[in-house]
Amino acid sequence: MKTVMPVELIESKIYMVRGHKVMLDSDLAELYQVQTRALIQAIKRNPGRFPADFMFQLNKQENSVLRSQIVTLKKGRGQHRKYSPYMFTEQGVAMLSSVLNSERAIEVNIAIMRTFVKLREMIATHKDLAKRLDELEKKYDTQFRVVFDAIRELMRPPETKKRKIGFRREKEG
């Protein structure tokens, strides 16, 4: 089975926005090897194929958060995007291959779909593991509570700590 690109590359381009796993239009354009404006143009020519649950445009607040997270601004005058980017759900990505209609689009689309499936399986496995742990905990007495708590702690996703930007003033005294 020949892969067009590593799954890890695709996974790194999937974001969680408005409770959906989505991909950014410019990331998809890069994967499909087309310009972002060509991708947007193809979508605008086929508006019926992209309802709101397939694709949506970020609002100003979401756009500013995205820019701060992944630095979508380029340096230099006229190098940044004029409009907020579009985000595509899994179904929207699937529809893109039919709009772009190229061999590359089909290959990339298959790789992206496999990545979404892999992510869903990982989430389902994690939920199944948590359910089994709950069942085991009910069976055994409190002497194992420490073990179960430790396992739960290991299953918890790492917390992202926001660091304050700027200098720290040393306290005098």
C-alpha positions in Angstrom: 0.0 0.0 0.0 1.6 3.2 -1.2 1.1 6.3 1.0 1.2 9.8 -0.4 2.3 11.3 2.9 2.8 10.3 6.5 -0.2 10.0 8.8 1.6 12.1 11.4 1.7 15.1 8.9 -2.0 14.9 8.3 -2.7 14.5 12.1 -0.8 17.6 12.8 -3.1 19.6 10.5 -6.3 18.5 12.1 -7.7 21.0 14.7 -10.6 21.0 17.0 -12.9 24.0 16.3 -16.5 24.5 17.4 -16.4 20.9 18.7 -15.5 19.4 15.3 -12.3 17.9 13.9 -11.5 20.2 11.0 -8.7 21.1 8.6 -7.7 24.5 7.5 -8.1 25.5 3.8 -4.4 26.5 3.4 -3.2 23.2 4.9 -5.5 21.3 2.5 -4.3 23.4 -0.4 -0.7 22.5 0.5 -1.5 18.8 0.8 -3.4 18.9 -2.6 -0.5 20.9 -4.1 -2.8 23.7 -5.3 -2.9 27.4 -4.3 -5.4 28.3 -1.5 -7.2 30.7 -3.7 -7.7 28.0 -6.4 -9.1 25.7 -3.7 -11.5 28.4 -2.5 -12.5 29.3 -6.1 -13.4 25.6 -6.8 -15.6 25.6 -3.7 -17.3 28.8 -4.6 -18.1 27.4 -8.0 -19.8 24.4 -6.3 -21.6 25.9 -3.3 -24.3 23.2 -3.1 -21.6 20.6 -2.3 -20.5 22.4 0.8 -23.3 22.9 3.4 -22.5 24.4 6.8 -21.8 21.0 8.4 -19.1 20.3 5.7 -17.3 23.7 5.8 -17.5 27.0 7.7 -15.5 30.2 7.8 -13.9 31.3 11.0 -15.2 34.4 12.8 -12.9 37.2 13.8 -12.2 35.9 17.3 -11.5 32.3 16.1 -9.3 33.7 13.3 -7.2 35.7 15.8 -6.8 32.7 18.1 -5.8 30.5 15.1 -3.3 33.1 13.9 -1.7 33.3 17.4 -1.5 29.5 17.6 -0.2 28.6 14.2 1.2 31.9 12.9 -0.7 32.2 9.7 0.7 35.7 9.0 3.6 36.0 6.6 6.0 38.9 6.8 5.9 41.8 4.4 3.2 44.0 3.0 0.3 42.3 1.2 1.5 38.8 2.3 -1.3 38.0 4.8 -4.8 36.8 4.1 -7.5 39.3 3.5 -10.4 37.0 4.6 -10.8 34.5 7.4 -9.9 31.0 6.5 -12.4 28.2 5.8 -12.4 25.0 8.0 -13.4 21.7 6.5 -15.0 18.8 8.4 -14.3 15.2 7.4 -17.3 15.3 5.0 -16.1 18.6 3.5 -12.6 17.1 2.9 -14.2 14.1 1.2 -16.2 16.4 -1.1 -13.1 18.4 -2.0 -11.6 15.5 -4.0 -14.7 15.6 -6.3 -14.4 19.3 -6.8 -10.6 19.3 -7.4 -10.9 16.2 -9.7 -7.2 15.3 -10.0 -5.2 12.2 -9.3 -3.3 13.9 -6.5 -6.6 15.1 -4.9 -7.9 11.5 -4.8 -4.7 10.1 -3.3 -4.5 12.8 -0.7 -8.2 12.4 0.1 -7.7 8.7 0.8 -4.8 9.4 3.1 -6.8 12.0 5.0 -9.9 9.8 5.3 -7.7 7.0 6.7 -6.3 9.4 9.3 -9.7 10.5 10.4 -10.7 6.9 10.8 -7.6 6.2 12.8 -8.3 9.1 15.1 -11.9 7.9 15.7 -10.6 4.4 16.5 -8.1 5.8 19.0 -10.9 7.8 20.7 -13.2 4.8 20.8 -10.4 2.6 22.3 -9.7 5.2 25.0 -13.4 5.4 25.9 -13.6 1.6 26.0 -10.6 1.4 28.3 -12.1 3.9 30.7 -15.4 1.9 30.7 -13.5 -1.3 31.5 -11.6 0.4 34.3 -14.9 1.6 35.8 -16.2 -2.0 35.7 -13.1 -3.4 37.4 -13.1 -0.7 40.1 -16.7 -1.7 41.0 -15.6 -5.3 41.4 -12.7 -4.8 43.7 -12.6 -3.1 47.1 -10.9 0.1 48.2 -7.4 -1.4 48.5 -7.1 -1.1 44.7 -8.4 2.5 44.6 -4.8 3.8 44.6 -4.0 1.7 41.5 -7.2 2.8 39.7 -6.5 6.4 40.5 -3.0 6.1 39.2 -4.2 4.5 36.0 -6.8 7.3 35.5 -4.1 9.9 36.0 -2.0 8.3 33.3 -4.9 8.3 30.9 -5.7 12.0 31.4 -4.5 14.2 28.5 -1.7 16.6 29.5 -2.8 20.0 30.6 -1.6 22.9 28.4 -0.2 25.6 30.5 -0.4 29.1 29.1 2.7 31.1 29.8 2.4 34.8 30.3 4.3 36.9 27.7 6.7 39.5 29.0 9.3 40.0 31.6 9.0 39.1 35.3 9.8 41.8 37.8 11.9 40.6 40.7 10.4 41.4 44.0 12.4 43.8 46.1 13.0 43.4 49.7 
